[in-house]
Amino acid sequence: MNRQSGFTLIEIAIVLVVVGLLLGGVLKGQELINNAKVRNTISKMDELKAAVFGFQDRYNVLPGDSSTAATVVGGVAVNCVTSCNNGQINPWRNTSLVTNHLSAAGFYTGNFATAEINAAPTTLNAPSNPWGGAMFIAFWNQFNVNGGNSSVSANGIYSGIGIPSTALAEIDRKIDDGFPQSGTFRSGWPRLATAGCVNGNAWVVTNGRSDCTGVNLY
């Protein structure tokens, strides 16, 4: 008498349960990783803002804006050479000097000894967000207002590009009002109103882009 081999219904059910548990564990792990990246981004923005205020309080000038940083701050500080001592961190003229001055003064940790004067922020002259984009501080108007950039400049910490729109939405909910066109956290350069990052006054959280950016105004 021939016997047919195969899985019983109980065995198939056990396999399905195991697969479901594995998938659930993977998804939960990815959620934990994304939440950690969100918290890390918020923490880095807070650290930068606190460092700027501390530097300004001690030296009576903004980091990146000092034409005498090499003498006054010392260490590895590089002097600002263009649009200096005007109370603004101008993009790109002195944005890349900010972390150089902060690290030289001991307000920010990181190896920013080599400063690129009049250069756009990169991960060599600025801290990086958890997705690899260069974070920077600037007095600029590249933040979202009704689908475009503002006509008025303001101080802001730009999160750097490469952040999923869903993560920016979570950051916004945690520190502000959850909307990309209002409040202190908004969508910013260079993805002000690009389809896939924001849709009107809402972050795209379904099938959104993975290369969006935000700015924390202060």
SVG drawing of the C-alpha trace seen along z (x, -y; Angstrom):
<svg xmlns="http://www.w3.org/2000/svg" viewBox="-5 -93 50 95">
<polyline fill="none" stroke="black" stroke-width="0.4" points="0.0,0.0 1.5,-3.3 1.6,-6.2 1.6,-9.8 4.1,-12.1 3.4,-15.7 2.7,-18.3 -0.3,-17.9 -2.6,-20.8 -1.1,-21.2 2.4,-21.4 1.4,-24.0 -0.3,-26.0 2.9,-25.9 5.0,-27.1 2.6,-29.9 2.7,-31.0 6.5,-30.9 6.7,-32.9 4.2,-35.4 6.3,-35.8 9.5,-36.3 7.9,-39.0 6.4,-40.7 9.8,-40.7 11.4,-42.2 8.8,-45.0 9.0,-45.8 12.8,-45.9 12.6,-48.3 10.1,-50.5 12.5,-50.6 15.4,-51.6 13.3,-54.4 12.2,-55.7 15.8,-55.8 16.8,-57.8 14.0,-60.3 15.0,-60.8 18.7,-61.1 17.8,-63.8 15.8,-65.8 18.7,-65.4 21.2,-66.7 19.1,-69.7 18.8,-70.5 22.6,-70.1 23.4,-72.5 20.9,-75.1 22.3,-75.0 25.8,-75.2 25.0,-78.3 23.5,-80.1 26.4,-79.1 29.0,-80.4 27.1,-83.6 26.8,-84.2 30.5,-83.7 32.0,-85.5 29.2,-88.0 29.2,-86.7 27.6,-83.9 29.7,-80.8 30.8,-81.0 30.3,-84.7 33.5,-85.7 36.4,-87.2 38.7,-86.9 37.8,-83.4 41.4,-82.1 42.6,-84.7 39.6,-84.9 38.5,-81.3 41.9,-79.8 42.5,-76.1 41.5,-75.0 39.1,-77.9 39.2,-79.4 38.3,-83.0 35.2,-84.0 36.2,-86.0 33.0,-87.0 29.8,-88.7 31.3,-88.5 30.3,-90.0 26.8,-90.9 24.8,-88.8 23.8,-86.2 24.9,-82.7 24.8,-83.2 24.5,-80.3 26.8,-79.3 29.4,-81.9 29.9,-81.0 27.5,-78.1 30.4,-75.6 32.4,-77.4 29.8,-77.0 30.8,-73.6 34.5,-74.6 34.0,-77.5 31.7,-75.4 34.1,-72.5 37.2,-74.8 35.4,-76.5 34.4,-73.2 30.7,-73.6 30.3,-70.8 32.1,-67.4 33.4,-66.2 36.4,-66.6 35.8,-69.8 39.4,-71.1 39.4,-71.5 36.9,-74.2 35.8,-74.8 35.3,-78.5 32.4,-79.6 31.4,-75.9 28.1,-74.2 27.7,-72.0 28.9,-68.4 29.5,-65.6 33.2,-66.7 32.4,-70.2 29.1,-69.6 27.4,-66.9 25.4,-64.3 21.8,-63.2 21.2,-59.4 20.4,-59.0 23.8,-60.5 22.7,-64.0 24.7,-67.1 22.9,-69.1 23.6,-72.9 22.5,-76.2 21.6,-79.2 19.8,-82.5 17.8,-81.7 14.4,-81.8 14.3,-78.2 11.4,-76.9 7.9,-76.0 5.1,-78.6 2.0,-77.7 3.8,-75.3 6.9,-77.5 9.8,-79.2 9.3,-82.1 10.2,-85.7 11.6,-86.4 14.8,-84.8 14.9,-83.3 17.4,-81.3 17.0,-77.6 18.7,-74.2 18.3,-72.4 18.1,-68.6 20.0,-67.7 18.6,-65.7 18.0,-62.0 15.3,-61.7 12.0,-59.8 8.9,-62.0 7.4,-59.7 10.3,-60.3 10.0,-64.1 6.3,-63.8 7.1,-62.0 9.7,-64.6 7.2,-67.4 4.6,-65.7 7.1,-65.3 8.4,-68.8 5.8,-71.0 2.4,-71.0 2.7,-68.2 2.3,-70.4 5.1,-71.2 3.9,-74.8 3.4,-76.1 5.0,-76.2 8.7,-75.9 9.4,-72.7 8.7,-72.8 9.8,-71.2 12.9,-72.9 15.5,-73.2 15.8,-71.5 12.5,-69.7 10.2,-72.5 7.1,-71.3 8.3,-68.4 5.6,-65.8 6.3,-62.9 7.5,-64.9 4.6,-67.2 1.1,-67.6 -0.3,-71.0 0.0,-71.4 0.6,-67.8 3.6,-65.4 3.2,-62.5 3.2,-59.4 2.0,-56.9 4.5,-56.1 6.5,-59.2 10.0,-60.1 13.1,-59.0 15.1,-62.1 13.2,-64.9 14.4,-67.5 13.1,-69.8 14.2,-72.9 13.7,-73.7 13.3,-77.5 14.4,-79.3"/>
</svg>
